[in-house]
């Protein structure tokens, strides 16, 4: 007797729901998600939830501890810098290798307009999704599925530590996407590649500066507590 396969749509639904819960910043470091909790909240069995959690772990968003639950991945400042360094190289490569078609040009332009609309209405979740979609569309234009998957995983991790620093660069990101799309539309790959590198490195610089300031404040507060004690 063959094991009954869990419907893909149910697993995908669980995956997207849990991922969005994380993206919305509703799960903090140290919090945990259990199959029992998610099963009650979503009203579905544990099997699709287990598969969804395994997928999220493979993408680097969570780590699962047997019999304890799933926890958010945490990243050091060095790890953040390394991720952005790799992402910059791969995103620039995607631009260089992308096959420019009328469909790609139209898709990128529409993505920019959707991002602008989501930004104006402060629709954080859809804005994040559109940001991911813009970069994924360029990656798919290379025809390299390994590149697509690698960048998708990197993007998931990026938004894991950017979800609480959403306001740092969101307005600049739309203008950066617009400039990249315009360069692609005129078949100027050299300019598009340069703009992509500037976009990724600029976001990284702002994020790292923010994280360093957070660390400085935490260390100062800890020092004050020791002095007061």
Residue frames as qw, qx, qy, qz and C-alpha x, y, z in Angstrom:
[[0.000, 0.889, 0.458, 0.000, 0.00, 0.00, 0.00],
 [0.435, 0.383, -0.007, 0.815, 1.43, 3.37, -1.03],
 [0.215, -0.464, -0.426, 0.746, 1.54, 6.29, 1.34],
 [0.220, 0.846, 0.469, 0.130, -1.02, 8.95, 0.45],
 [0.440, 0.204, 0.019, 0.874, 0.67, 12.08, -0.80],
 [0.077, -0.649, -0.402, 0.641, -0.13, 15.31, 0.98],
 [0.421, 0.804, 0.369, 0.200, -1.79, 17.73, -1.48],
 [0.530, 0.160, 0.000, 0.833, 0.79, 20.23, -2.71],
 [0.090, -0.667, -0.205, -0.711, -1.68, 23.08, -2.37],
 [0.660, -0.712, -0.220, -0.091, -2.18, 22.38, 1.35],
 [0.759, -0.263, -0.045, 0.594, 1.55, 22.24, 2.03],
 [0.342, 0.375, 0.166, 0.845, 2.09, 25.40, -0.04],
 [0.317, -0.769, -0.266, -0.487, -0.70, 27.16, 1.82],
 [0.741, -0.623, -0.145, 0.203, 0.85, 26.24, 5.18],
 [0.672, 0.002, 0.061, 0.739, 4.29, 27.32, 3.93],
 [0.149, 0.544, 0.200, 0.801, 3.09, 30.73, 2.72],
 [0.485, -0.780, -0.260, -0.298, 1.05, 31.36, 5.86],
 [0.765, -0.515, -0.078, 0.379, 3.95, 30.60, 8.20],
 [0.561, 0.167, 0.137, 0.800, 6.42, 32.53, 6.01],
 [0.036, -0.691, -0.238, -0.682, 4.13, 35.57, 5.99],
 [0.643, -0.732, -0.223, -0.006, 3.74, 35.32, 9.77],
 [0.719, -0.295, 0.031, 0.628, 7.53, 35.59, 9.99],
 [0.365, 0.387, 0.260, 0.806, 7.80, 38.35, 7.35],
 [0.239, -0.803, -0.301, -0.455, 5.23, 40.44, 9.20],
 [0.158, 0.479, -0.530, 0.681, 7.56, 40.48, 12.21],
 [0.719, -0.453, -0.032, -0.526, 5.14, 38.57, 14.43],
 [0.951, -0.208, -0.156, 0.168, 7.79, 36.07, 15.52],
 [0.101, -0.911, 0.381, -0.123, 10.73, 37.25, 17.60],
 [0.482, 0.412, -0.736, 0.236, 14.10, 35.66, 18.23],
 [0.107, -0.173, 0.805, -0.557, 13.65, 33.15, 21.01],
 [0.717, 0.132, 0.232, -0.644, 10.01, 32.49, 20.12],
 [0.169, -0.148, 0.948, 0.227, 9.18, 29.04, 18.86],
 [0.687, 0.153, -0.203, -0.680, 6.63, 27.50, 16.55],
 [0.368, -0.130, 0.915, -0.107, 5.40, 23.98, 17.22],
 [0.174, -0.122, -0.828, -0.519, 3.45, 21.66, 14.95],
 [0.127, -0.520, -0.810, 0.239, 0.70, 21.47, 17.58],
 [0.006, 0.582, 0.208, -0.786, 0.32, 25.26, 17.78],
 [0.148, 0.295, -0.493, -0.805, 0.30, 25.70, 14.00],
 [0.122, -0.237, -0.929, -0.257, -2.11, 22.80, 13.53],
 [0.045, -0.624, -0.667, 0.405, -4.60, 24.44, 15.90],
 [0.022, 0.576, -0.009, -0.817, -4.12, 27.92, 14.41],
 [0.200, 0.294, -0.593, -0.723, -4.45, 26.84, 10.77],
 [0.763, 0.135, 0.328, -0.541, -7.01, 24.11, 11.29],
 [0.777, 0.425, -0.430, -0.178, -5.06, 21.49, 9.35],
 [0.960, -0.246, -0.057, 0.119, -3.18, 18.32, 10.24],
 [0.476, -0.748, 0.337, 0.315, 0.46, 18.26, 11.29],
 [0.780, 0.112, 0.464, 0.404, 1.76, 16.56, 8.13],
 [0.442, 0.751, 0.213, 0.441, 1.56, 19.56, 5.74],
 [0.272, -0.950, 0.130, -0.085, 2.82, 21.81, 8.53],
 [0.756, -0.427, 0.385, 0.313, 5.82, 19.53, 9.05],
 [0.683, 0.366, 0.383, 0.503, 6.61, 19.69, 5.33],
 [0.135, 0.931, 0.121, 0.317, 6.20, 23.47, 5.33],
 [0.489, -0.835, 0.241, 0.073, 8.56, 23.84, 8.30],
 [0.795, -0.136, 0.414, 0.423, 11.13, 21.59, 6.62],
 [0.513, 0.654, 0.288, 0.475, 10.98, 23.79, 3.52],
 [0.124, -0.970, 0.032, -0.207, 11.45, 26.94, 5.60],
 [0.687, -0.602, 0.332, 0.236, 14.43, 25.33, 7.32],
 [0.758, 0.181, 0.395, 0.487, 15.99, 24.40, 3.97],
 [0.300, 0.810, 0.197, 0.464, 15.62, 28.05, 2.92],
 [0.479, 0.139, -0.368, 0.785, 17.46, 29.23, 6.02],
 [0.288, -0.614, -0.099, -0.728, 14.59, 31.03, 7.75],
 [0.724, -0.542, 0.191, -0.381, 14.25, 28.74, 10.76],
 [0.298, 0.336, -0.885, 0.121, 16.06, 25.93, 12.50],
 [0.812, -0.309, -0.249, -0.428, 14.17, 22.97, 13.92],
 [0.074, -0.420, 0.818, -0.385, 15.06, 21.36, 17.23],
 [0.495, -0.158, -0.829, -0.206, 13.64, 17.84, 17.64],
 [0.441, -0.525, -0.712, 0.151, 10.76, 17.72, 20.15],
 [0.245, -0.445, -0.295, 0.809, 11.17, 21.43, 20.90],
 [0.343, 0.834, 0.371, -0.221, 9.92, 23.26, 17.84],
 [0.589, 0.500, 0.214, 0.598, 11.10, 25.72, 15.21],
 [0.321, -0.752, -0.109, 0.565, 13.06, 28.89, 15.98],
 [0.407, 0.912, -0.029, -0.044, 14.00, 31.87, 13.84],
 [0.783, 0.186, -0.054, 0.591, 17.47, 31.87, 12.36],
 [0.224, -0.941, 0.016, 0.255, 19.66, 34.60, 13.82],
 [0.729, 0.515, 0.009, 0.450, 22.54, 36.23, 11.96],
 [0.511, -0.542, -0.021, 0.667, 25.70, 37.97, 13.09],
 [0.208, 0.865, -0.089, -0.448, 26.73, 41.22, 11.41],
 [0.155, -0.462, 0.760, 0.429, 29.47, 39.29, 9.59],
 [0.377, 0.267, 0.880, 0.115, 26.91, 36.80, 8.28],
 [0.335, 0.817, 0.351, -0.310, 24.70, 39.65, 7.06],
 [0.067, 0.780, -0.406, -0.471, 27.66, 41.19, 5.22],
 [0.273, -0.211, 0.885, 0.311, 28.57, 37.81, 3.71],
 [0.426, 0.511, 0.743, -0.069, 25.01, 37.20, 2.49],
 [0.299, 0.883, 0.115, -0.342, 24.84, 40.60, 0.84],
 [0.113, -0.631, 0.624, 0.448, 28.29, 40.15, -0.69],
 [0.331, 0.063, 0.912, 0.236, 27.19, 36.88, -2.28],
 [0.368, 0.694, 0.588, -0.190, 23.84, 38.31, -3.31],
 [0.143, 0.832, -0.167, -0.510, 25.47, 41.31, -5.00],
 [0.141, -0.396, 0.792, 0.442, 27.69, 39.04, -7.08],
 [0.294, 0.269, 0.910, 0.115, 24.82, 36.74, -8.09],
 [0.296, 0.782, 0.427, -0.345, 22.34, 39.54, -8.81],
 [0.093, 0.742, -0.374, -0.548, 24.88, 41.32, -11.03],
 [0.192, -0.168, 0.904, 0.343, 25.56, 38.02, -12.80],
 [0.358, 0.516, 0.767, -0.132, 21.81, 37.56, -13.34],
 [0.271, 0.834, 0.067, -0.476, 21.57, 40.95, -15.03],
 [0.012, -0.588, 0.651, 0.480, 24.54, 40.15, -17.26],
 [0.151, -0.029, 0.963, 0.221, 23.07, 36.77, -18.29],
 [0.432, 0.482, 0.576, -0.500, 19.40, 37.74, -18.57],
 [0.259, 0.290, 0.694, 0.606, 17.76, 37.35, -21.97],
 [0.151, 0.360, 0.208, -0.897, 16.09, 40.70, -22.58],
 [0.074, 0.399, 0.819, 0.407, 12.67, 40.28, -24.12],
 [0.246, -0.420, -0.198, -0.851, 9.63, 42.52, -24.48],
 [0.701, -0.500, -0.478, -0.176, 7.91, 40.33, -21.85],
 [0.638, -0.245, -0.391, 0.616, 10.75, 40.84, -19.36],
 [0.142, 0.192, -0.022, 0.971, 10.76, 44.60, -19.89],
 [0.461, -0.470, -0.327, -0.678, 6.99, 44.74, -19.36],
 [0.746, -0.420, -0.508, 0.092, 7.12, 42.49, -16.28],
 [0.513, -0.117, -0.326, 0.785, 9.80, 44.62, -14.61],
 [0.072, -0.292, -0.087, -0.950, 7.93, 47.86, -15.35],
 [0.614, -0.487, -0.412, -0.466, 4.73, 46.44, -13.88],
 [0.716, -0.310, -0.496, 0.380, 6.60, 45.20, -10.82],
 [0.285, 0.071, -0.205, 0.934, 7.97, 48.69, -10.19],
 [0.330, -0.373, -0.203, -0.843, 4.49, 50.19, -10.41],
 [0.733, -0.447, -0.490, -0.151, 3.04, 47.59, -8.04],
 [0.613, -0.175, -0.427, 0.641, 5.87, 48.24, -5.57],
 [0.057, 0.219, -0.054, 0.973, 5.22, 51.96, -5.75],
 [0.543, -0.441, -0.339, -0.629, 1.53, 51.39, -5.05],
 [0.770, -0.375, -0.496, 0.144, 2.23, 49.06, -2.12],
 [0.451, 0.003, -0.314, 0.835, 4.69, 51.60, -0.74],
 [0.166, -0.337, -0.086, -0.923, 2.12, 54.41, -0.94],
 [0.705, -0.430, -0.280, -0.490, -0.50, 52.33, 0.89],
 [0.230, -0.560, 0.698, -0.384, 2.07, 51.01, 3.40],
 [0.963, 0.004, -0.020, -0.268, 1.20, 47.44, 2.42],
 [0.258, -0.691, 0.674, 0.031, 4.33, 45.87, 3.89],
 [0.719, -0.052, 0.693, -0.003, 3.61, 42.22, 3.13],
 [0.718, 0.619, 0.314, 0.053, 2.77, 42.76, -0.54],
 [0.175, 0.928, -0.327, -0.045, 5.67, 45.18, -0.91],
 [0.444, -0.520, 0.726, 0.075, 8.11, 42.54, 0.35],
 [0.750, 0.241, 0.615, 0.030, 6.59, 39.97, -1.98],
 [0.557, 0.825, 0.099, 0.007, 6.94, 42.33, -4.95],
 [0.094, -0.846, 0.517, 0.088, 10.52, 43.15, -4.04],
 [0.592, -0.234, 0.765, 0.093, 11.34, 39.44, -4.08],
 [0.706, 0.524, 0.475, -0.024, 9.40, 39.00, -7.34],
 [0.321, 0.915, -0.191, -0.153, 11.37, 41.74, -9.15],
 [0.157, -0.663, 0.724, 0.105, 14.71, 40.09, -8.44],
 [0.642, 0.025, 0.766, -0.028, 13.34, 36.61, -9.10],
 [0.662, 0.693, 0.233, -0.165, 12.06, 37.70, -12.51],
 [0.235, 0.839, -0.475, -0.121, 15.54, 38.82, -13.53],
 [0.384, -0.408, 0.828, -0.004, 17.04, 35.57, -12.27],
 [0.723, 0.300, 0.610, -0.124, 14.51, 33.49, -14.24],
 [0.531, 0.812, -0.075, -0.229, 15.44, 35.41, -17.39],
 [0.072, -0.658, 0.732, 0.161, 18.87, 33.73, -17.24],
 [0.856, 0.157, -0.391, -0.299, 17.33, 30.29, -17.69],
 [0.387, 0.304, -0.783, 0.380, 19.59, 29.02, -14.88],
 [0.684, -0.532, -0.378, -0.326, 17.39, 27.21, -12.38],
 [0.715, -0.241, -0.413, 0.510, 20.21, 26.73, -9.86],
 [0.202, 0.177, -0.114, 0.957, 20.80, 30.48, -9.84],
 [0.438, -0.484, -0.302, -0.695, 17.08, 31.09, -9.42],
 [0.770, -0.463, -0.439, -0.011, 16.88, 28.77, -6.41],
 [0.601, -0.096, -0.332, 0.720, 20.04, 30.11, -4.78],
 [0.021, 0.265, -0.013, 0.964, 18.87, 33.71, -5.08],
 [0.573, -0.511, -0.400, -0.500, 15.41, 32.78, -3.82],
 [0.752, -0.396, -0.444, 0.284, 16.93, 31.31, -0.65],
 [0.409, 0.022, -0.192, 0.892, 19.16, 34.35, -0.17],
 [0.213, -0.427, -0.202, -0.855, 16.18, 36.67, -0.58],
 [0.682, -0.534, -0.466, -0.180, 14.24, 34.73, 2.05],
 [0.674, -0.304, -0.349, 0.576, 17.11, 35.15, 4.51],
 [0.205, 0.239, 0.011, 0.949, 17.53, 38.83, 3.64],
 [0.395, -0.520, -0.255, -0.713, 13.91, 39.58, 4.52],
 [0.719, -0.438, -0.516, 0.159, 14.24, 37.61, 7.73],
 [0.505, -0.379, -0.268, 0.728, 16.66, 40.17, 9.14],
 [0.075, 0.155, 0.195, 0.966, 15.17, 43.12, 7.23],
 [0.249, -0.596, -0.712, -0.274, 11.57, 42.64, 8.35],
 [0.387, -0.776, -0.376, 0.328, 12.09, 44.94, 11.36],
 [0.271, -0.492, 0.179, 0.808, 14.19, 47.47, 9.41],
 [0.444, 0.585, 0.642, 0.221, 11.66, 47.81, 6.59],
 [0.109, 0.969, 0.194, -0.108, 11.74, 51.61, 6.66],
 [0.519, -0.550, 0.309, 0.576, 15.51, 51.89, 6.21],
 [0.139, -0.321, 0.591, 0.726, 15.55, 51.73, 2.43],
 [0.453, 0.457, 0.764, -0.048, 12.09, 50.93, 1.11],
 [0.348, 0.861, 0.141, -0.342, 11.60, 54.23, -0.78],
 [0.004, -0.700, 0.591, 0.402, 15.07, 54.10, -2.33],
 [0.458, -0.035, 0.876, 0.148, 14.51, 50.49, -3.38],
 [0.537, 0.659, 0.508, -0.139, 11.59, 51.40, -5.64],
 [0.262, 0.901, -0.200, -0.281, 13.65, 54.06, -7.40],
 [0.253, -0.508, 0.784, 0.252, 16.56, 51.64, -7.74],
 [0.547, 0.251, 0.797, 0.042, 14.28, 49.03, -9.29],
 [0.449, 0.826, 0.243, -0.238, 12.90, 51.67, -11.63],
 [0.075, 0.820, -0.475, -0.310, 16.40, 52.66, -12.80],
 [0.381, -0.240, 0.874, 0.181, 17.40, 49.01, -13.30],
 [0.557, 0.497, 0.660, -0.080, 14.21, 48.30, -15.27],
 [0.351, 0.888, -0.018, -0.297, 14.84, 51.36, -17.46],
 [0.089, -0.654, 0.689, 0.300, 18.40, 50.24, -18.21],
 [0.476, 0.065, 0.873, 0.088, 17.16, 46.77, -19.12],
 [0.511, 0.701, 0.438, -0.234, 14.49, 48.31, -21.37],
 [0.347, 0.878, -0.242, -0.224, 17.14, 50.13, -23.37],
 [0.960, 0.188, -0.113, 0.172, 19.34, 47.00, -23.44],
 [0.177, 0.766, -0.459, 0.414, 22.09, 48.70, -21.44],
 [0.883, -0.288, -0.363, 0.071, 23.30, 45.76, -19.40],
 [0.523, 0.204, -0.383, 0.734, 26.45, 47.53, -18.22],
 [0.210, -0.410, 0.163, -0.873, 24.35, 50.27, -16.59],
 [0.793, -0.366, -0.238, -0.425, 21.84, 47.74, -15.21],
 [0.826, -0.077, -0.449, 0.330, 24.63, 45.69, -13.64],
 [0.274, 0.266, -0.346, 0.857, 26.21, 48.79, -12.07],
 [0.445, -0.410, 0.004, -0.796, 22.82, 49.95, -10.75],
 [0.865, -0.290, -0.375, -0.162, 22.12, 46.51, -9.30],
 [0.665, 0.023, -0.468, 0.582, 25.45, 46.46, -7.47],
 [0.009, 0.314, -0.230, 0.921, 24.80, 49.96, -6.10],
 [0.655, -0.393, -0.214, -0.610, 21.30, 48.92, -5.03],
 [0.873, -0.241, -0.418, 0.075, 22.42, 45.80, -3.14],
 [0.565, 0.076, -0.394, 0.720, 25.52, 47.38, -1.56],
 [0.136, -0.425, 0.076, -0.892, 23.55, 50.49, -0.54],
 [0.757, -0.443, -0.234, -0.419, 20.90, 48.47, 1.28],
 [0.836, -0.116, -0.417, 0.337, 23.64, 46.42, 2.96],
 [0.335, 0.284, -0.310, 0.843, 25.50, 49.52, 4.17],
 [0.406, -0.464, 0.023, -0.787, 22.36, 50.99, 5.76],
 [0.869, -0.332, -0.297, -0.215, 21.42, 47.70, 7.39],
 [0.756, 0.008, -0.417, 0.504, 24.89, 47.02, 8.80],
 [0.098, 0.377, -0.254, 0.885, 25.13, 50.57, 10.17],
 [0.627, -0.448, -0.089, -0.631, 21.75, 50.08, 11.86],
 [0.909, -0.217, -0.353, 0.038, 22.79, 46.72, 13.35],
 [0.569, 0.174, -0.397, 0.699, 26.07, 48.15, 14.65],
 [0.182, -0.440, 0.164, -0.864, 24.21, 51.03, 16.29],
 [0.807, -0.383, -0.218, -0.392, 21.81, 48.57, 17.88],
 [0.847, -0.071, -0.401, 0.341, 24.72, 46.54, 19.23],
 [0.287, 0.337, -0.322, 0.837, 26.43, 49.69, 20.55],
 [0.459, -0.470, 0.044, -0.753, 23.27, 50.71, 22.41],
 [0.898, -0.285, -0.301, -0.146, 22.80, 47.22, 23.86],
 [0.716, 0.072, -0.406, 0.563, 26.39, 47.15, 25.10],
 [0.030, 0.410, -0.233, 0.881, 26.01, 50.64, 26.60],
 [0.675, -0.448, -0.094, -0.579, 22.79, 49.64, 28.39],
 [0.908, -0.171, -0.360, 0.131, 24.45, 46.48, 29.74],
 [0.499, 0.235, -0.370, 0.748, 27.40, 48.52, 30.95],
 [0.259, -0.479, 0.111, -0.832, 25.07, 50.98, 32.69],
 [0.834, -0.388, -0.229, -0.320, 23.25, 48.14, 34.44],
 [0.812, -0.028, -0.399, 0.426, 26.54, 46.70, 35.70],
 [0.235, 0.341, -0.278, 0.867, 27.62, 50.13, 36.94],
 [0.494, -0.472, -0.024, -0.730, 24.27, 50.68, 38.66],
 [0.891, -0.292, -0.335, -0.098, 24.44, 47.27, 40.35]]
